[in-house]
Amino acid sequence: MILNESSTGGVGIGTADTRGYKLTVAGGVIAESVKVALQSNWPDYVFKPEHTILSLPDVAKFVKENNHLPGVPSAVEVQLKGIDLGQMDAKLLEKIEELTLYMIEQDKKSSELRSALDVQSQMTRDQNEKIKRLESRLNQLGASRESEVSRR
C-alpha cells in the first residue's frame, strides 16, 4: 500500500497526485456507507410556484439535439471531469421531482379528457335514442300514409 501525504494537506492512496483534494484514491473504493453533506441547495425548490420547468416538447427537442437531459452532464463531460456525487444526487432528485410534476400535469389532463369523453359518450347515447325515436315515428307516419293511400 502506498500512502502519500501531499504538501497541500491531502492524502493519496496509491498516488502522490491528490489534484488538490483532501483524499485521492487510485483504484476502486468499497465502503459500507458514504455520507455526502452538501453545502448547496437541495432541489425542493422544484415544487415552489415560482419555479418553472421546461415544457415536454422543449425537453424532447433538447434530448434529440444533445443526447442527454437538460442540466445533466453529458457522457463526455463525465468522462473528462467526473462527477460530484452530492451534486449529481441533487441533480437526479431535481429530475425526479420534475418528472413528478410532469406526471401530475399529465394525470390532470387525462382526467379532463376522461370527463370530456364521458360527456361526449352520454351525448352520443342521447342522440342515438332520439334517432331511434325519430325513425320509429317516421315508420309510423309512413305506415299511416300508406294505409291512407291504399284506402283511396
C-alpha positions in Angstrom: 0.0 0.0 0.0 1.3 3.4 -1.0 0.1 6.2 1.2 1.4 9.7 0.4 0.7 13.0 2.1 0.8 16.0 -0.2 2.2 19.4 0.6 -1.4 20.8 0.4 -2.6 18.6 3.2 -4.2 15.9 1.0 -3.7 12.2 1.3 -3.1 10.0 -1.7 -3.7 6.2 -1.6 -1.9 4.6 -4.5 -1.0 8.0 -5.9 1.1 11.0 -4.9 -1.0 13.4 -7.0 -4.0 14.4 -4.9 -5.1 17.0 -7.5 -6.0 19.5 -4.7 -8.4 17.1 -3.0 -8.1 16.1 0.7 -8.3 12.4 -0.2 -7.4 10.8 -3.6 -7.5 7.1 -4.3 -6.0 5.4 -7.3 -8.4 2.5 -7.9 -11.7 1.4 -6.5 -13.2 2.1 -3.1 -15.6 0.0 -1.2 -17.5 1.2 1.8 -20.4 0.2 4.0 -21.7 3.7 3.8 -20.8 7.1 2.4 -22.4 10.3 3.6 -22.2 13.4 1.5 -23.0 16.6 3.3 -23.9 19.2 0.7 -23.4 22.9 1.3 -25.7 23.7 -1.6 -29.4 24.0 -2.1 -31.4 20.7 -2.1 -33.9 20.6 -5.0 -37.1 21.2 -3.0 -37.3 24.5 -5.0 -38.7 22.5 -7.9 -42.1 22.4 -6.1 -42.2 26.1 -5.4 -44.8 28.1 -7.5 -42.2 30.5 -8.9 -40.0 27.6 -10.3 -40.6 26.9 -13.9 -39.7 23.7 -15.8 -39.3 23.2 -19.5 -42.2 22.0 -21.5 -42.0 18.4 -22.6 -41.6 19.4 -26.2 -38.7 21.6 -25.2 -37.2 18.7 -23.2 -37.7 16.4 -26.2 -36.0 18.9 -28.5 -33.0 19.3 -26.2 -32.6 15.5 -25.8 -32.8 15.0 -29.5 -30.2 17.6 -30.1 -27.8 16.8 -27.2 -28.5 13.2 -26.3 -28.8 13.9 -22.6 -31.2 15.7 -20.2 -31.0 19.5 -19.7 -28.9 20.3 -16.7 -27.3 16.9 -16.6 -23.7 16.5 -17.8 -23.1 14.6 -21.0 -21.2 11.3 -21.1 -18.2 13.2 -22.5 -18.3 15.8 -19.6 -18.5 13.0 -17.1 -15.6 11.2 -18.8 -13.4 14.3 -18.8 -14.3 15.8 -15.4 -16.0 13.1 -13.4 -19.0 13.8 -11.2 -19.5 15.2 -7.7 -21.7 12.6 -6.0 -23.6 15.1 -3.9 -24.3 17.4 -6.7 -25.3 14.6 -9.0 -27.6 13.1 -6.4 -29.2 16.5 -6.0 -29.5 16.9 -9.8 -31.1 13.4 -10.2 -33.6 14.3 -7.4 -34.4 17.5 -9.3 -35.1 15.5 -12.4 -37.3 13.0 -10.4 -39.2 15.9 -8.9 -39.7 17.4 -12.4 -40.9 14.1 -13.7 -43.4 14.0 -10.8 -44.7 17.5 -11.8 -45.0 16.3 -15.4 -46.9 13.2 -14.3 -49.2 15.3 -12.1 -49.9 17.5 -15.1 -50.5 14.5 -17.4 -52.9 13.0 -14.8 -54.8 16.2 -14.7 -55.1 16.4 -18.5 -56.1 12.7 -18.6 -58.8 13.3 -16.0 -60.1 16.3 -18.0 -60.1 14.2 -21.2 -61.9 11.4 -19.5 -64.6 13.8 -18.2 -65.0 15.3 -21.7 -65.2 11.8 -23.2 -67.9 10.8 -20.7 -69.9 13.9 -21.7 -69.5 13.1 -25.4 -70.4 9.5 -24.8 -73.6 10.5 -23.0 -74.4 12.9 -25.8 -73.9 10.2 -28.4 -76.2 7.8 -26.4 -78.8 10.5 -26.1 -78.6 11.3 -29.9 -78.9 7.6 -30.8 -82.0 7.3 -28.7 -83.5 10.4 -30.4 -82.6 8.9 -33.8 -84.3 5.7 -32.9 -87.5 7.5 -31.7 -87.5 9.6 -34.9 -87.0 6.6 -37.1 -89.9 4.9 -35.2 -92.1 7.9 -35.7 -91.2 8.1 -39.4 -92.0 4.5 -39.8 -95.4 5.0 -38.1 -96.1 8.1 -40.3 -95.1 6.1 -43.4 -97.3 3.2 -42.4 -100.2 5.6 -41.7 -99.7 7.3 -45.1 -99.6 4.0 -46.9 -102.8 2.9 -45.3 -104.4 6.2 -46.3 -103.3 5.8 -49.9 -104.5 2.2 -50.1 -107.9 3.3 -48.8 -108.3 5.7 -51.6 
